[in-house]
Amino acid sequence: MKLFARLLLVALSAALLFGCASTTPKDGAAVESRDGAADGAGTSGAQQGGTSGDALNDPSSPLYKKIVYFDLDSSEVKQEDRATVSAHAKHLADNPEELVTLEGHADERGSREYNLALGERRGNAVRQLLMAEGASAKQIQVVSYGEEKPVDAGHEESSWSQNRRVEFVYSSR
């Protein structure tokens, strides 16, 4: 009988623990999916209240786009992404307490070392444009993940094109 009670207690504890898991962040922030769309409808009062972080989470804002894509073996920011970079530069210049990490990525082709260097060149290219348009060097950090964090694990051009990117990740001082 004692063994049955212990097993029942363990089973109930596990059910309670796993049954209460949630995929919605506690602060109600939207979670960005692979395609850049926000999942989750909840927004906190602070997000609705007009703070500078609002524009980063507002789908109608140019700051909502936080990914810049690159051509194969290129670290040149495409013309169609320059407005996105400009909007982020203005946001950083207007909000000196904001920090951004530029995460550089590459597709799986090329050696690990080459892809790490390419991801860094991509991050630095975006960094240079941000600084040229008013962001402070102290606000920007560049990190390269190379091919280590693919968005799409496929092995064809449609997947590779999604993995050749720089992502803007914001935080505050």
Stockholm file with secondary structure:
# STOCKHOLM 1.0

chainA/1-173         MKLFARLLLVALSAALLFGCASTTPKDGAAVESRDGAADGAGTSGAQQGGTSGDALNDPSSPLYKKIVYFDLDSSEVKQEDRATVSAHAKHLADNPEELVTLEGHADERGSREYNLALGERRGNAVRQLLMAEGASAKQIQVVSYGEEKPVDAGHEESSWSQNRRVEFVYSSR
#=GR chainA/1-173 SS CHHHHHHHHHHHHHHHHHHTCCSSCTTCCCEECTTSCEECCCCCHHHHTTCTTHHHHCTTSGGGCCEEECCTTCCCCCGGGHHHHHHHHHHHHHCTTEEEEEEEECCSSSCHHHHHHHHHHHHHHHHHHHHHTTCCGGGEEEEEEETSSCSCCCSSHHHHHHHSEEEEEEEEC
#=GC SS_cons         CHHHHHHHHHHHHHHHHHHTCCSSCTTCCCEECTTSCEECCCCCHHHHTTCTTHHHHCTTSGGGCCEEECCTTCCCCCGGGHHHHHHHHHHHHHCTTEEEEEEEECCSSSCHHHHHHHHHHHHHHHHHHHHHTTCCGGGEEEEEEETSSCSCCCSSHHHHHHHSEEEEEEEEC
//
